[in-house]
Amino acid sequence: MSNKIITIDQESKGERLDHFLVKTLPDFSRSKIQTMIKEGLVSVNGKEAAVHRFLKEGDKVEILKQPLELSEKAAKKARPKKEFVEDPLIGRGIWKKIKIVDDTPEFLVIEKPSGILVHPTSKGETNTLIDWAVSKYPEIAKIGDEPGRAGIVHRLDKEVSGLMVIPKTLASFENIKRQFKIRTIDKKYIALVYGRVKNETGEINFPISRSVSKSGMFAALPLGSELGKAAKTIYHIKQKFINHTLLEVEIMTGRTHQIRVHLLAMGHGIVGDPLYKNKGIKERGVPERIFLHAASLAFNDLEGVRHQYTSELPGGLKDYLKKVKA
């Protein structure tokens, strides 16, 4: 059986990839389809795609023959008491994109790709960064403050890429955790935002709280508000374009979605952000991910030696930046 290729027609354009496949493959559950997409078993125009990709007329969606031959109904008939489950350490395409930058007895520094969760949520995902780390370095499973978040001292949103440090010993965990607490960790991001930011450098201090109207989102509150948590973001302009600005961003507090919320509150949402968007902006031809990348990281090891790391923008973001009009 060959791979299945579907060309998107006018009727199906604008649909999300996973929603489209739920209708196209009725033998598969939505969760199974999302897993197939994340593991690289579905491509759009010959390239791996995100679950939330919105399809365009003429797009060619290709489904590898492996999952087609193992539809859920067929699997149940063949093995009524067992559901087909792939080996947890293979078939996870996103894991192949994780790059090890430095590997020492104390810690691991990696480049996290966009599209991978750092740790499982309440849904119990098993293809997270921590699952990958523990599979390669079992000792990490015993490190950390919470079960299921082994070795985690800081996080990046699923959509965000870039540098992360993962301690491999308890002493290193406490050392790096302390440096984050006292703000001696140097961590900077690169963000492309809509509009021309006026000031060459600036500080954003709006408190942040959970959104009362949108589940899973956060909102910036007016200065002086007693609600929410204090948050501080510093930015510097790296390059100006006609309708965009490239920023270097540093956060002095670690609130969830802080950079995204603060930049939107300033009137300059990040290009490609699926959640925090400027009103009235129609995104066309944008990257299939948020334009936010953790580009530099510096901290001290247990001996007090400073380690500094840098990470270039991923290829997709570089390519998009070349298209932005200066």
N, C-alpha and C positions, 0 to 999 in steps of 0.2 A: 504493500500500500504506500503510495507516495504522499508527500506533504500536501496539506490542504491549503490552497491559496484563494482568498476571497478579495475581490476588488470592490471597494466601497462606492456605492451609488449615491445619487442625490438624496434618496429617502433616508439613508443611514448616516449621512454626513452630520457632524456635530455631536455624535454620540460618544460617550466614553468607551474606551476599548473593552473594559471588563463587562460593561452593560451590554454592549453589542454582542460579545461572545456568549453571554448567558442566553440570549435569544437564538443564537446560531448553533450552539451546542447544548441542546436541552438535556442530554444525559449527564452533564457536568453541573455541580453546584457552583455558586458564585465564589465561595472560598477556594474551591479546587482550581477554578479558572484564574483567580488572582495569584495563586501559588504558581501555576504554570507560567504566567507572565513574568513573575519575579525571578523564576529559575531559568529564564531565557528560552522557554519552549514555544513562545509566541514572538513573532517579529513583525514590524511594520516597515515596509519598503526596504527590507533586508537588514534592518537594525533592531537591536533590543529596544523595547518600549516600556514606558511606565504604565502602571495600572490605570492612572487617571488621564492618560493621553486622550485628547479629543480628536476624533477621526475627521479627515477631509475627503471630499469626493476624489476618487482616483487612487487613494491609498491602497496598497496591497498588503493585506493581513495574511501572514503565513503561519500555520500551525504545524509543528513537527509531527511526524507520523506516530512517534512513541505514545503520546497521550491519547491520540485518536484510537489506537489499538487497545487501549486500556480504559475504555469508558467505564463509568462507575457501575452501570447496569451489568456489563459484561464481567467486570471484576467480581461482582457479588455472586453471579451464577457460577463462576469458576471456583471461587473461594468464599463460600457463604459466611464463614466466621471470621474472615480476615480481609481487611481493606488493603489494596496495594499501597505500599509506602516505600518511597525511595530511600536508599541509604542516606542518613542525615548528613554525611560528610561529603557526598557527591551530588552533582546536579543542581547545586545552588549557584547559579551563574554570578550573582552579585558578589559572592565571596571571592571570586577570582579577581575582582577589581580592587580588593583591599591590598594596599602596598605597605610593606614593612620598611620603614625609613631607618630605624635603629633598633637593635635588639641587644640589650645588656642583661647581666644577672639581676639588676635592680628593676628595670622597667623596659617597656616596649613602646616605641613611637611609631604610629601608623598614619597613613592617609586614608581617611574614610571616604568612600564614594557616596555620591548622592543616591538616595533610594534605599538605604539600609538603616534599620532602627539600631540604636546603640544597645538597648536592652529590651526584654519583653515587656509588654503592657499587660493589662488585665485579661487580654485575649489569649495570652500564652504563646506568642509567636516563638518559633524555634529556628529562625534564620537570621538572628540578630548578630551584631558585632561581638557581643559577649559570648554567644554560642560558638562563633568562629574562634575567638581567643582561647576559650576553655578547651576546645577540641585540639588546638595546637600546643597549648601550655596548660595542662591540667592543674598545675599548682595555683593558677589564678582563681580557681573555683573556691578556694578557702579564704580569699582576701576580700575585704570590703565590709560595709556596714549593714547591707541588706541582702537577704537571699535573692538570687536571680539578678543581682546587679554587681557581680563579682568584679572587683578591681576598679569600679567606676569612681573617679574623682571629678570628672566633668563630662558634659555631654554636648553633642551637636544634634540639632533637629534632623529628622529623617531626610529631609530634602536638601540639607546643607552638607557640603563636602569639606575635607581639609584635615589638618593635623590634630591628633589626639595622643595623649600619653596614657598608658595602662600600666600601673605598678604590678610587679611580679612577686614582691615580698610585702609582708605586713609593715616592715619598717619603712619601705619606700612609699607605701600607701599613706602612712601617717605623715611622712615628710612632705609629699606633694600636696596632700589635702591641706596641711597647715599653710603652705605657700599660697594656695588659692584663697584661704581664709584671710591672710594678712596682705593679700594683693601684691605679692612679689613675683607672681607668674606673669610673664609678658606674652600676651596672646592677641593677635590682630587679625582682622578679617578684611576681605575685599568685597565691596558691594557695588553693583551698578543700580542706580535709582533713576526714577523718572523725574524730569524737570531739571532746571539749572539751580543748584544750591548756591546761595549768595555768598555766605561767609566762607573764607578759606579753611577755617577751623571753627568748631563749635562744640557745645555741651548740651545734652538733652537730659532733663531731670524729672520728667513727668513720672509720678507714681504709677505702678502697674497693678491691675487686679484682673480677676477672671471676668469675662464678658457676661453681662446679665441676659443678653439676648441671643448669643450664639455659643452653643456648646463647644467646648474644646478650644475656644479662642480666648485671647486676652485683650485688654483695652488700656490705653493711657488715660489717666485722670488729670484734672486741672492741678496746677501747682498749688500747694497748700492744702490739698485734700487730705483728710485724716484717714481716708479709706485706702486700700491697696498697700503695696510695699514700695519702699523707696528704691529708685533705680537711677543709674547714671551711665550715660553713653557718651563717648567722645569720638568726634570724627574729624578727618582731614581730607581735603580735596586732592585727589591724585591727578585727575584729568577732567576737563570740561568738554561737553559735546553740545550740539544744538539743542537737543531735547532730553539729554541725559547727563548724569554726573557720576564719575567713578570715585568711590570713597574708600579710604582706609578707616576702619572702625575698631574701637576698643571699648569693651564693657568693663566698668568698675564694680558692677554687681552682676550676679548670675541669675536673673529672672528668666522664666520660660518665655521664649519668643521675643526676648528683650529688644534685640536689634530691629527685628521686623516691625514690632509695635511702635518703637520710638521713631524710626524713620518715617513710617506712615503718619504718625501724629505730627511730624514736622512738615508733612505735605509731600513727601518724596518716598513713595512705596518702592520696594525692590522689584526689579524686572523679574517676571516669571513666578512671583509668589502666588500660590494658589489660594491663600487665605486672606492676606492683608493687601488689599488693592486700592489704588487711587480711583475715585469715582470718575467716570467719563472717559477713561483710557481704554482703548481697544487694542488688545495685544495681538500682534500679527507676526508670525515668524519668529517668536521668542523661543529660547531654549526650553526643552521639556523638563525644566527644573528651575529652582530659584537661583538667581545670580548672587549667591553668597558663599564665600569660601574662606575657611580658616587658613590663612596664608603664612603665619609665623607663630612660633611657640618657643619660649625660653624658660628654663627653670634650673634649680640647683639640685645636684644629686646628694647622697648622704654624706659625701666628703666635702660638700660645699662648692664643688666644681660646677660652673655654669654651662649648661648645654643649650645650644641655639639651633633651631631648625626652620627651614623655609620650604614652602610648597608653591609651585607654579599653578596658575589657573588651569583647570581641566580643559582638554581640547575643545569641547563644545562651547564653553564660555569664551575661550580665546577667539574661536571662529565668529561667534556672535558679535564680539567687541569690534572686530574688523569691519562689520557691516554698519555699525553705528556712525551716524554722520557727525563729523567734527565741526 
